[in-house]
Amino acid sequence: MLEAPVPRVSSLQPRVHPQLDDLVFQLMKKRPEERPGSAEEVGQALAAVKRVLEATDVSAQATDPALAATDLVSAVSGLADDSSQLPPRPRRRWPWVLVALAALGAAVTVWLVAA
């Protein structure tokens, strides 16, 4: 399963919007360096999909259940565009503490092996 190629959304639902298909495919890449570099890039890609959807006939898409996912993306990217209404997220410091402890543990291990 881990070695199998990542399926495209369009292989399961051929009528999904091509830009959304490409974005999901990029997000599902197995190698992190092949995925978008930041949440900001993903937000920009979602905003681009939203602009394309708004420029097309949305009423036809709304009645087609196969395109419900693209409608959802349009709605979600609209939320991302207006971040002023969202409450600030609390900063989580514990991941950085874990990283620092792991680095300290690696340094101590190297020091003990070298001694």
N, C-alpha and C positions, 0 to 999 in steps of 0.2 A: 504493500500500500504506500509506503513512504517513497518507493522508487518510481511509482506510477506517475505519469505526467498529470499535471493539474488540468482538470476538465474546464472547459469554457462554459459560461452560463448559457451561451447560445446553443451549445450541444444538447442542453436539456430543454431550453425554451427558445426556439429559433427566432421569435418575434421580439426579443429583448433589444433595446436600443444598442447599436454598435459601440457607442462611446461608453455606456455603462458596462457592456460586456468586456471592453478593453480594460477599464478601471478595475473591475473585480478580478480579472485575470492577473493584472499587475499586483494587486494586493495579496493574491494567493500564491505568488511565487515562493518556491521553497528556499531560495537563497536570499537572505536579507538585503544584500547589495543590489538585487534586481527589483526590489519593491520601492515604492515612493519613499523619499528620504525623510519626510516629515508629515505631520497631520495637516500642516498648512498646504502642502502640495495636494493632498487628498481633497481638502476643502476647495481648492481652486479647480480641481478636476470635476468635483461635484457641481460647483457653480457653473462650469462650462456645459455640463450635461443639462443643467436646469435651463440655461439660456437657449440651448438647442430645442429642448422640449417646449419652452414657451413660444418659440418661433414657429413651431409646427402646429398642426391642428390637435389641440389638447382634448377637444370634445370627443374625437374619434378614439383617442387612447383611453379616455376615462371609461368607455363602455367595453373595452377589450380587456378581459382578465389577464391575458398574457402580458400586458404592459403595465400591470399593477405595480411591479417593482420599480419601473422608471417613474411612475407617479409618486411613489414613496420617496425615491431619491430626490425628486423635485421638491417635495415638502420638507424633507430633512435638510437639504442644502439651503432652503430658505431660512431655516432656523440658524444655520451656521453663518449666514450673511448678517444676521442681526444679533451679534453677541452682546450688545449692550443690555439686553433684557435678561441675560443669563446671570445667575449669581456667581460670584467668584468661587473657583474650586479651591478647597484647602490644599496646601502643599503637603505632599507626603515625603517625609524625610527618611523613613525607614529603608527604602531601597538604596539610598546613598550610604546609609550606615552599613548595610549588608555588603555593598561594593567595597567600602573602605576596610571592613573586617576581612573580606576575601583577599584583598591586596596585601593587608598586613600578614595574613596567614601564609600567603605565597612568599612574601619577603622573608619571614621567619624560617620557612621550609628551605628556601635557597641558602640562607645563612647557615642553618644547621647542616645541610649537606656539604657546603663548601668548607666548613670547619673541621 
